[in-house]
Each structure stands twice: as structure tokens, then as C-alpha cells.
Amino acid sequence: MSWRNKKLILVFCVIILFFSGSLVLVRCGQSTSNRKEAVNEYVGDQACISCHKAEYGQWQLSDHYKAMQPATDSTVLGDFNNVTYTADGITSRFFKKGGKFFINTQGPDGQNHDYEIKYTFGYYPLQQYLVAFDRGRMQATRQSWNSKDKKWFQQYAGQKIAATDWLHWTGNGQNWNTMCAECHSTNLKKNYNSETDTYNTTFSVLTVSCEACHGPAKSHIDYVNGSDYKNGNHIAGSYLRAPKNSTQLAQIQTCFPCHARKSNISADLKNSNEILDDYIPDIPTTEHFYADGQANDEDYTYTSFLQSKMYNRGVKCSNCHNPHTGKLLVAGNGVCLQCHDKKYDAPSHTFHTINTDGAACKNCHMPGKYYMGNDWRNDHTFRVPRPDLSVTYGTPNACNNCHTNKSAQWASDAVVKWFGPTRPHHFSEDLIPGSKLDAGSQAHLMRLIQDTATPSIVQAAAVQYLSNAPGDNNATALIQEFSNKDAQVRYRAVTGLSSFSPGLWKDAIQPMLVDKVRAVRIAAANLVLSANDRELIAGLGTAYTNALQELEANVLYQTDFSAGDVIAADYYLKLKNYDKAESFYLKGLQKDDQMNYARLNLSTVYNLKGNNQAALQTLLDAARIDPKNDRIYFNLALLYNELQQPDNVEKSLQKAISLKSANPRVYYNYGILLQQKKQYTPAEQQYKKALELAPADADINYALCVLYLQQNNPAAARSYAQTLKKYYPGDQRFFQLWQQLGLL
């Protein structure tokens, strides 16, 4: 379907599953016995009360205890006394019948139905409700109870969501099994069957109980009730994990899976000391964060905290939070004064009256936002307010969060007046300009990557940005990070190389296929697979085939999610297993019929299977759903070219260009079309537009060389030939050109 390789661009999507993951459970204790360790099991929280009554009582006060409960008169907070609530065009009624709780609201067919509430979900400041559906699914209602103001409210207020939409409360986007379950119950197993699209989800304890953090307790209980404990014999696996008394890393790894925005790698948890063996955490890029690293979307704390000085100095969760109640150890500024000098709680530092909002440490150093409608969450980067960066870059700052009627310049001037004109350097001074991906970004990103004081999570963001930033030797810089001690940085370096020619990285990729961390191995396997180079694959041997098996397990684990189906389909498309690819694209579209990137790749599959009419209809359907998507028209142009419909080719390319496409291949292919029509000046203009987007692209530079040689202008051709020689010095495709222009 392309003039050169008859392939559509494959869309690689990354799935982020919110609030999913199982807790990392690590057994501890040294054995002084030769007896074989028994298989450990979960026994439930009731088994803990007799020895841990105080902790049990504290836990009952926590959000963990109330994470998920059966819907009863004592657990349901919402008003179900036959009240109605109307929002976004839908009227819902909440009532009780036969001692059970019901909601009458819009179903997947667009009509209102009665649905029984099976479970409560959460407690404060909002409570959600779960409804059981067929195929083992449970869904979270969009209507939620505001526990603070005691009223019903609608999440995503102001959005009219169609009954067939992925985000409808009965759709895949609000599915409990996929989106929420693992962090609201103990030892939850999703147990999704992709063939039947069904769940057999199980858990040991309905809510987040003792064993969610301390690990399965059967061996421990058997031990303390037996003679070995009484005789002082230590048996391996018999002591539960004690996160409060553990190292910073061990404690954070216990809390991380449910207090981070991340994706899961597999149902087969390794429970190692490397988080990226089981999960891929989010990094502070502008997808979910402001350019300076402050949270701009739900991140659940982890990625923010890893940026902070607190993390760098060894602070862990339990230094501030009671691990059983979840509450602060000391109220207000007192929690900070456990470590910080009292002078920081004085007007000489805060420049606000004591005991006012302006004097609260968290309001200056942990600014927050509302999520899920009414849930206020504080940013855990613990940063110093920088209104001067707001003036320069437009990033938010804590001062103007309160002083909304004042300008950032006003706030910056106040800081200068109080603390002088200079600020200690902060990584955000490089991260912000680095995120712009313009001509000046490379220097800032390299400074972050090379500075050992940069938090590793920020270095990972810089590495990802670098893969798309203009500049020389970026691929070399990414390859150098293969030796970085932080797995997140290595992972982002490998994934970032997908932007570069395999010739630049293929000699360095083998060690990444056998990296000690699973996420890195998976990323390396995907990079090699995407290169579509049989010789490369053959040379990598079992290192590649073993990593590929892990990659396949990873993509199949995510297929209960619509985007996960597309990831699996992309995987099988790269393997040229077109039947499986088609199947997974169609499954993804069944879950989310607005997911047009699935249609783009599905059309590729139909084309490769020789069914161009189905390919064309799929793209036309995509254009009808999303008429402003330039990628659709580019792919239509490629298909029309194969169908030998030149007029439609030109119209489709022109449409993509009118939509200001950022894809250099749009302008490159339009340049080819114009060059074939001997419209050399317009062709030159299109090639140069393409070159602005991809300065080192081999095809574009070569096309300009050919264009100028056709016009007997070897001097102009030489410049682009030199670019080819710089970036592709060993590429034999260009030897004749270089020889012709005297560059050999």
C-alpha cells in the first residue's frame, strides 16, 4: 500500500491501567531448620485479631478497610430513599427493594433499567457503587455519592456519554475487573479468558486487608502456634513482611503497586526487588504531568514522590503516615516538624500568619487538585514554589493557586523580595525546555541525563523526550543508557530507539534481551520484532526467542482492555499472523467502537490478506467517525495508490496536508506524486516540509537528491547527499549517488 514497501504505518499504543496491580509480597526470615517450607496461603484478617488487636482496630478506621464492602445498611452512605438525580441528560432513581439497594439508570441499550448494587467502592470523600453483569463483569456506576456534602454527583460532569461509548458506565472503561479490582481487594486474581471474553475474578478478602501488605499468613500462624516458635527456632517464610520497619525501597515497593499509575506486565508476578519485573510505572512527561513534573492527572503519588528531595534523603511512607489508619502521624505542619526545624513554621519563612492556609506547609510544597469530581489529592513532589518558571513557561505554582487574582509576575516579585534574586537550580529548569522537543531541547535533556543529581525517574523522562528531540547522536546517547543502573532509564532508552533506524542500534541490543529486568527484555524484544529484519533476528538466537515469549505473555495479559486487544493485534501483525491480528483488532473495536487506530491497522491486515475492499471500507468508516484525523487520509492515499485511483490519492494527501499533518511521510509521498507529474517546484516544497519534520530521514534526503539531479543541479543535490553520508555512512544504497557527486 506504500509506493516503497506497501505497508501502512503500524500504530503502537501503550496501555495504562489505572488502579491495577497486586501487592509485592516478599517472604523474609532465615531458616535454622532443614524441614521443607510449606506452601503459604491467605487466611483472612480474622486470623490476625488475637495477636494484633490494636493494629486491627486502627485498620478498621482506614480507607483500606472500606475499600470494598457488601452493600448493606451499615456500609451504604448514599441516599437510596427513592430519590432521583438528573445529570447530562440522564435521570437516575435510587431506591431499596426487599432490603437491597437499586439504581434505575441508563443501560447499554440506551434505556433505563433497574440494577442491584452489589458492593460499595470507597468511602470518603466519595463512594461509588458496583453492579454485577454477565460474563463475570462488574461495573462502577457513574453516579457517585459525595460523602462530604451528602449529595449525588456525576463523575465527568458536563460530558454526555453515549450508551455505546467505551466510557459509559457499562463499558470497558468503567469495568471493575480491569480498572479497579486489584487495589480494592486482597490477593485478587483477574482470571480473564480472551477467547470467551469472560472473567472468573477471585479474591481472598473482599477489601484491602492485613495480608495485602504483610503477605499470606498461614505459614506465620502455623509457626506461632507450633513448637518451633516456642523453642526459638526461626523457620523461613514464617515471619510476615513488616513494611514499617523495612528499608525505604522495600516499603515503597509494598505501597507502590496501588499508589502508582502504571501498567502490569503479567499475571505471573516475580516479586523481585525490581519493580519493572512486574510493573511499568508512569514517568513525569507531559502526557500526565505538567512540563515541570508536577502532577496534571491522577498519578497516585509514586512518580511524584520519586522526583522529590524527600525520596532522595531516604524518607518513606511511614515517616508521615500511620500504616494502619493511613492518616498523618501528626496533624497539620506538625508532621513536617518531625524532621524540619521550627523556623520553617514561622512568618519569617512563610510570610503568612501562623495557622492560616497560607502558612500550611502542604499548600506551598504539596499543591493539589481535585480528581474524580471531589477527591482532593496533594502533589508529592514536595517542591519549592517557582512562580518565575510560571512567568517564563506558564507552568503552575502554589502561590497563584491561592492568589488567583494576582499574576505569576506578582508572585515572582514577592519571592525575589523575600528570598533574593537567585534560586537553587532545580531539574525542572531543564525538564521544561527539554519537553518542548525543539532545537534547544537536546542540550537540556543531555544535562538531565548526565547529571547524577537528577532523580532517576526524571532521567527516564528525559531519555523518552530525547528519542523525539531534534539533534545529532541522540541514538548514541540512548544506547549509552543501556548501562544505567536504573531499570526505568534502561527501559525508556530501549523503547526510545523505535524512532531510529535499526542500523543505529542493532549491534548493541543483544544485552538488553537478556537484561536482569523483565520490562527491559520485553521492550528489547518488541524493538527487534518491529525492525522486521530476519538476519538480525537469526543472529540474536535464543536471547531473542526467550524475550519474545515474555513479550507475548505481556500483550496477552492485557487483552481484557480494548487498547490491550490492539497491542496484541499489533504484535501478531508484526509476526505476520494476520488471522490473529484481525481477531484482536475486531475484539478491541467491540469493546470500543470509537478506537480508530484499531481500524487503521485492521485495514492493513485486510490489505495484506488481499481484501482491499474491506480495507477501504474500514478506512472510510474511520474517516466518518473522525474526519479530522490526518492519518486516516494518508492511509487512504496509500490504499488508493494500490487500487490505481490517482485522483483519490491526490485528494487524500491534500486532505491530510490541510489537517496540518505532523507525519513527514504525507509530504514525502505527495512530493513523489508531484515529481512524477514533473511539477518539480511544488515537489521540492513538499520534500522540504517533510525534511523539517524529519531532518535525517534517508528517503526524504535521497528524494531531494534525485529531484535536483533531474533538474541538472548537482550542487543542490550534494548538500542532501552529505546528510545521507553523515547519518548512513555504510549504507550501500547510496554509494553510487555519493560516487556520482564526488563524495567517495
N, C-alpha and C positions, 0 to 999 in steps of 0.2 A: 504494500500500500504506500510505500515511500518510493521516490524516484531512485533512491540508492539501495535501500535494504528491505523495502516492502514491509516495514513493521511500524505499528503505531507506538507512540511513547507509552510506556507502562507507568501506571500511577502507583507509587509505593506509599501506602498510608500507614501511619503509626497510631496504634490504639492506646488510649489512656483509660484505664478502668478506674473510676472513682470509688473510693472506699472499698477496695477489694484486696484480699491478701490474708494469708494465715500467719499467725504469730510465730516468730522464730523461737523454737524451743530447744534448748541445749542442756543436755544432762551434765551433771558435774559430780565430783567426788572420786576419790581414789580407792580402789579395792584392796583390801588386805586379805581377801578370801579367794579361793580358787573355784568356788562354785559358779555355775553358769548363770548369767543375768537373765531374769525372766522378762518376757515381753511386757512392756509397760502399757497401761490402759488409762483412759479417763474414767473417773468415778463420780464426778459431780461435786458441787460445792457443799452439800450437806455433810460430806465426809470430813470436812475441814473444821467444822464448828467447835468440836470438843477441845481441840488444842489451840485454836486461833480465834477465840471468841471476840476479842477486841478488834482484830483486823476484819473479821466478818461483819461486825457491826458497822465499822467505817465504810466498808464496801457497799453495804445496803443504802448508804447515803449518796452514793456516786451515780454519775451518768452511766457508768458501765453496767451497774446493776439494772438500770432502767432502759438499757439499750433496746431491748425487745422483750415484750411480755404478752401473755394471752390477754385478749380484750375482755376485761371484767369491770364491774362497778368500781373496784379499787384502783384500777390502772388507767382507765379511760378518762382523760381530762376534758375532752371536747363535749359540747352541748348537743346531746342526741335526743332532746325533748321535742321532737317533731318540729324542728326549726328549719328554715330554708335560707340559702345563701346563693346569691347570683353574682357571677363574675365572668367577664369575657364572653358573654352571650350564653352561658350555661347556668341553669338553675339546679341546685342540688338540695336534697332534703335529707336531714339526719334524724333517725328515729330508732326506737327499740321495739323488738317484737319477740315474745317468748323468752325474755331475758337476754337476748342477743342484740348486738349493735349493727345497724344497717345504714348505708348511704344509697340514695337514689340519685344517680347521675348518669352522664352520657357514657355509653359503652362504645365498643369498637365499630358498631354498625351505625353510629351517629344518633341512636335513640337512647332515651333514659331507661335504666333498669335498676332493680334493687340488688345491692351487693352486700353480703355479710362481711363485717370487719372481723378478721381472724386474730390479728395481733396489733398492739401498739408499737410504734417505732420511735424511740427517743422520748424526751420528757420536757426539757426546758432549753431554750425559750420557745420551742415549737414541738408539737407532737404530730407525727404522721401515722397513717393507718394502712394496713396491708390487707389485700383481698386475694383469696385463692382462686386460680383459674385452672383451665385444663392443662394437660401435659406437664403437670408438676410446677407450673409457674405461680409466683405470687407477684402482685403489682402494688406499687405505692400510689395512693390517691394524690391527685394534685391539690385537692383541698386539704389544708392543714390547720391545726388548732394553735393559735397564738397563746401560749401558756402564760405569758406576761400580761397581755392586755385582755385575756379571756374573750377571744372572738375568733371566728373563722376568717381565714385569708387564703389567697390563691398564690401559689408559687408561680414564678414567671408572669407576674401580674401585668396586664396590658397586652398579652400575647394571645391571640385566638389560634389555638392549635387544633387542626382538623383531626377527626376521629381516626383517620388512616395514617396520621403523621407518626414518625418514629418517636417523637417527644410526647405523644398523647399518653395519658397515664396507663393505658392498657398496652402500650407499645414497648418495644425493646429498650428504649431509653429510660424507662421507669421500672424495669424488671428487677425485683429484689434479688433473685438468684445470682444475677450477673453483676449488678451495680452496687449492692449494699451488704449482702448477707454475711460475707466472711468477717466483717468488722463489727457485727452486732450479735454474734453467737460464738460459742466455743467449739473448737475442733470441727469447723464446718467443712463439708466436702460438697462441692458443687455438683459433681456427677452428671454432666451434660452429655447427651447422646446426639451427636451431629446427624446421624442417619435418620433418626425419628424426630429430631427437634424437641426432645423431652428432657426433663430434669428429674433426678431422684436425689434431691438435695437432702443431706443429713447433717445433724449436729449432735454433740454430746450434751451440751447445756444450751438452753434456748438463748440466754443472754451472755454478756461478757463476764465470765466468772473467774474464780481463782486460777483455774488451770489454763486459762487463756494467756496468762502472763508467766505463771510458775511451771507450766508443763503438766503432763499427765501424772496423776498422783498415786496410782495403785501400788507401784513398787515402793514408794515412800511410806504409804500407810501399812503395807505388809511388813516393812522393815521396822517401823517404830512399835509395831505390835508384837514383834518377834524377839527371839533371844539375842540375835546379833546386836541389836541396838542396846539392849540392857547390858550386854557384855562389852560394849565399846568397840565392836568390830565395824569398820566402815565398809560398806558394800557399794560398788559402783552403780550409779543410777538411782540410788536410794535417797539422795538429798535433792530437793526441788531447787530449781533455779531461784535465786534471790536477787532480782534486778536492783533493788535499792542499795544493796551492799556490793554490787559488782562494779567493774570498771565503766568508764564513760561509754566506751564503744559497745560493751555488752548490754548496758542498759538502753542505749539508743536503739540498738538492734531489736530489743524486745518491744519497744514502743513504735518503732518505725513503720512496720507493715500497715498499721491502721492510722498512722498520723503522718502520712506522706501521700502525695499524688504520684502514682507510679503504675506501671503495668506488671502483670505477673508473667513469669517465664514458663512455668509448667505446673501441673498438679503434683509432680514429683519434687518435693522440697528437699534441698540438700542440707539446709540448716547449718551452713558453714559460717565462718567468720566473715565471709564476703557477701555483702548484701546483694551484689549483682549476680550471685549464683542463683537467686530465686526471684529477684525483682529488678526492674529498671526504673529508678527514681527520676522524677522530673528535674530539669535544670533551669536556672533563672534566665531564660531567654524571653523575648517579647511575646511569645505565644501565650504565656500565662502570668508573666511578670512585667512590671514597668522596666524601662530600659536600664534603670539603675539597680535592679534586683529586688525592689520592693514588690510584695505580692499584689497582683492585679486580678487574680481569680483564686478560687479555692486551691490551696496548696497543702493544707493540713499540717503545717508547721515545719516539717523536716527540711525541705530545701531552703527555707528561710533561715532556720537555725544554723545550718551548716555554713552560712555566709558570715555568721556573727563572731565578734570577739569573744563572746561567752563560750561558744563551742571551742574556739582556738585556745582558750585558757583552761579548758577541762571541765567546764560546767556541764552538769547532766540534769535530766528532767526532775529528779527527786530533790535537787537543791532548791527548787522553787515550789514544787507540787507534792502534796501528800499522795503517795502512790495508790492508796486505797480509797480515799474520798475523791481524789482528783483536784481538790481545792488547793489554793495557795497556802503555804505553811504559815505565812503571816499576812495580814490584810494590808492593802494599800502599799505605800512606799516602804513599809517595814520589811517586805520580802526582799527588796533590793538592799536595804541597810544591813542585812545579814552579812554582806561582804563589802559593800561600799561605805565610805566614810560619811558621817552625818553631815559634813559640809555640803554634800550634794542635795540635801533636803532642806536647804536654806534659801531665802530670797536672793542671796548673793550669787547663787548658781542658777536658780530657776527664773529669777526676775518676775516671779509671781507670788502672790500672798500664800502663805502656808495653808494647807488643807483646802485649796481650791483646785478646780480641774486643771488649771494651767500649771500648778505645782506638782501634779501627779507624774511620776517618772514614766509610766506607761503611755501617757498621752503625747509625750515628746519623743520617746525612744521606741515605742511599740504602737505606732498609729494603726488603726484598724478600719475594717469595712464590714458592712452587712452582707451576709450570704444567706441563701435560701429564704430571702424575704425579711427575716428579722433576727438572724443569728449573727451577733457582733463578734468578730474574731480579730485578735491583735496580731500584728506582724511580728515575727520572732527573729528579725534580723538585728534587733537592738542597735539601731544606727543613730548617729548624731544627726539632727535635722540639718539639711543643706539647702536652704532657700536660694543660695547663689546658683546651685545647679538647676533649680527651677527657673531662674531668670534666663539661664543660658539654653537649657534644653527642654523646659516645660514639664519636667518630672514633678511629682507631688512632694510636698514637705509637710511636716507635722504642724508648723506654725500656722500655715494657711488653712489647715483642716479646721482649726478653731476660729481664726480671724478671717472668715470668709469674705468679709467686706474690704479686706486690705489686699494689696498686691504682693507678689513674690519679692519685688524690689524693696518694698517697705520692710518685709521680714528680713531680707538680706542685710539691709542697712542697720536694722536693730542688732543683728548678730555681730556685725562689724563694730558697732558701738560698744557692745558688751564684752566681746572676746578678742577684738583686734582684727586686722585685715586678712590674716593668713589662717588657713585651715590645714590640719594634718591631712596628708594625702589619703584618699580612700579609693578602693578599687573601682568604684562607680565612675570616677573621673576618666577611666579608660573604657569601662564597660559600655557606657552610654554612647560615646562616639564609635566604639567598635561595633555596636549593634546596628549602626546606620548602613553598613555594607557599602560604603563609598570609597573614594580614592584614599581617604585618610584613615580608614579603619584598620588596615593591616598593621600599622605601627603600634596602635593602641592594643590590639589583640595579642601581638607578639610580646608586648611588655607584660601583659597579664599572664601569659603562658610561661614566660621565662622567670618571672619574679616568684621566688619561693615563698614570699609572704602572702601571695594570693591564695585565698581559700580554694581547695581542690574543686569544689562544686562550681565556683566561678571560672576556674581554669577550663572545666568541661564545657561551660557555656561559650567561652572564648574560642575553644577548639571548634565547636559546632559553627560558630559565626565565621571562623576563618575559612571553612570549606566553601563558603559562598561569597567571600570578600574578594574584590579585585586585588591583583598584585602578583608578583613573581614568587616562585618557590613555595607556594602555600602547601602543595602536596608534600614536598620535602619536610616542611615543618610539621605536618600531621604525622608523617612516618616517624619522625624523631620522638613523638609522644607515645609510640609503641612501648617504650621502656619506662614510661611514667609509672610510679608505684601505685597510683590511684586507678582502680579499675574503671571508674566512671570516665576518666580522661581517656584511657585507652579505648574504651567502647566508643566514645564520641569521635575519636581520631579515625577509627576504622569506618564507622558509618559515614563520616565526612568525606572519605575518599571516593564515595559513589559519584561525586561531582567531577572526578578526574579520569583521564584515560587509564585503562589497566596497565598500559606500558609504563606508567609512572610509579606503580605500586606493586606489581605482580612479583617482583623479586624479593619483596620484604614481607609478604603476607603470611608465609608459612608459619612463623612463630605464633601469630595471632590465632591460627586454627587450633593450636594446642595450648593456648593460654590457660592459666590455672583457674580462670573465672568463666563461668558458662556464658554469660551475656556477651563477652568479648568473642568467644568461639563462634557463637551464633551469628554475630554481626559479620565476622570474617567469612563464614560460610555463605551468607547472603551476598556479600560483596563479590565473592568469586563466582557464585551462581549467576549473578546479574551480568557479569562480564561476558558470558556466553563464549568462552574460549576453551575449546576441547583440549588443546595442547597444555594450557595452564592447569586444567583440572587433572589431567593424566599425570602431570609432574608432581602434584601435591599428594597423591596416593591416599593412604588411609587417614591422614590428618584431615583431609577434606571430607571424605565419606563419613567419618565419625562425627565431625561437626555438623554435617548436613543432616544426619539423623536427629541431632539435638534441635536443629532449626525446624525440621518438620514437626517434631513434638511441640515446639513452641507455637507454631502457626495453628496447629490443630486444636491446641488448648483454648484458643481464643474464638473458636467458631460459634459460640453461643451469642456472640456480639456481631452486629451487622458489619462493622468495619473489619472484624476478625475473619468473617467469611471472605471478604475481599483480599485480605492479606494471604489467606490460604489459596485463593484463586490465583493471585499473582505468583505465588510460589509454584503452583503446578503449571502455570503458563510458561514460566522460565524453564521448567523441566520438559516442556513440550507435551505435557499430559493434558491435551485440550478438553477431553471429556470431563475430567475432574475440575478443571478450571471453569468450564461452563457451568457445571453443577453448583460450585460455590458462589460464583457471581450471581446466579439466579436465587440462591438461598439468601444472599445478602440483600438483594432487591426485594425479596418477600418480607424481610424484616424492616426495610427502609426503602420505600419506593422513590424517595427523592434523592437517593445516593447516586448521583450522575457519574462519578468517577468509576463506579462499577460498570455502568453502561459503556463508557469509553473503552474499557478493557474487554468487556464482553463482545463488543463489535470486532475487536482484534481477533478474538477466538473464532467468531463466525467466519471472518475473512480467512484465517489460517485453515479452517475446515472446509473452505471452498463455498461457503454460503454467503455470498456478498449481498444478496437481497436482505437477509436477516441482519447483516452488519449495517446496511444502510438504514433500515427501519429503526434499529436500535439507536443510531446516532440522531436520526430525525426526532425520535421520542425524547432524547436528551435535550435537543435544541428547543423543543416545545416546552419542556419543564424549566429550562434555564437558558433563555435566549441571549443572555449577556455573558455567556461563558465562551471565551475566545478559543479554548482548547477544543471544544466540540467542532467548531468551524474549521479548525486546522485539520482535525482528523477526517472531517467530511471532504476536505480538499484532497487529502491523500487517497481516500477511497474513490472519489470521483475520477481521480487521475488513473487509477487502476481500471475503472469502468469506462475509460476513454470518453469522458464527458468534459472537455477542456473548458467550456463556458462555465460550468458549475465549479470547476476547480478554481478559476479566477474569482468568481463571485464569493466563494467560501473563504479564500485567502484575503480578499478585500474586506470581508466582514470581520475576520479575526483581527486584521490591522485596525479597522475602525474602532474596535473594542480595546485598543491600546495594549495588545498582547505583549507580555514580557518574555515570550518564547522566541529565542533567536531563530529557530527553525522556520517560523512563519515567514519572516522577512527573507531568509535564505532561500526557501522554496519559491517564494514569489519572485525573487531575483532570478532564479533559474528559468522560471516561466517567461519573464520579460526578456532575458538574454536569448532564449530560444526564438523569440519573436523579433530578435535583432533590435530591441529597444534598449540600447546599451546604457544610456544615461539614467533612465529610471531604474534599470537593473543595478547599476552602481550604487544608487541611492539606497536601495533595499539591502544590498550586501553590507553597506556601511552602517545601517541601522542595526542589522544583525550583529555586526562586529562590536558595536557599542555595548551590547548585552553579553557578548562572549568574545573578548579580545583575542584569546589564544586558540579559538576553535579552528581545527585543521581544515574542515570542509569550507568554511567561510573564507579563510585566507587563501586557500587554493582556488576557490571560485573567482576571487578578485584577480589573482594572477592570470588565470585563463582569460578573463574578461579583458584585461589590459593588453595581453598578448594578441588577442583577436583584433584589437584596435591599433596594433603596432606601437605599443607604448611600454617597452621593456623596463624603462626607468621606474615607472609607477609599479609595475609588477614586482620589481626587485625588493621593494620595501616589504611586501607581504610574504615574499619568498624567504626573506631574512627572519621574519617572525616564525615561519614554519621551521627554519633551521635552528632557531633558538629553543623552541619547545619540543621539537620532534627530530633531534639531530640524527637518529639512527633509523628513521622511517624510510624504507626503500621506495615507497610510493612517490617520494618527492625528489629522488636522486636525479632523474632526467631533467626535471624543472631546474634544480639547482645548477646542474651542468650547463643547461641552455643559457642561464643568466650569469654564468661565471662565478658561481658561489662554491664550487668544488675545486 
